[in-house]
Amino acid sequence: MHELSIARSIIGAVHEEASRQGATSVLELELVVGPLSGVEIPSLEFGLQVLSRGSVLEHAALHITSPKAEGRCLDCATCFGLEFHYAECPSCGSFRTEVLSGRELKISSIVIE
Ligand SMILES: [Zn+2]
């Protein structure tokens, strides 16, 4: 379950940021997890819950947003919503498409005390 190691590195990054600012606890943590990031959000939430015990994140409210994934056709330049990495262009049927967004996995905001 690689969500657990992702949770660990998120907690590590938050911990570093909190101690850099001399904070003792984190009130809120906001994450952006794209639908194509390969991360299962419920597993990530579970991992964060388990691993944050006893850390600065123990009492933090966790918000995860998952923006819509978007792709673009390399043949006709149509942009469209994506559900998978490989998609057929809805306009011309080409499979030469690229992912524009949806793979992000990042901390968007930290509220500390
Ligand atoms: Zn196309």
Residues whose N, C-alpha, C, O or C-beta is under 5 A from the ligand:
A	BS01	ZN	C73 D75 C76 A77 T78 C89 S91 C92 G93 S94
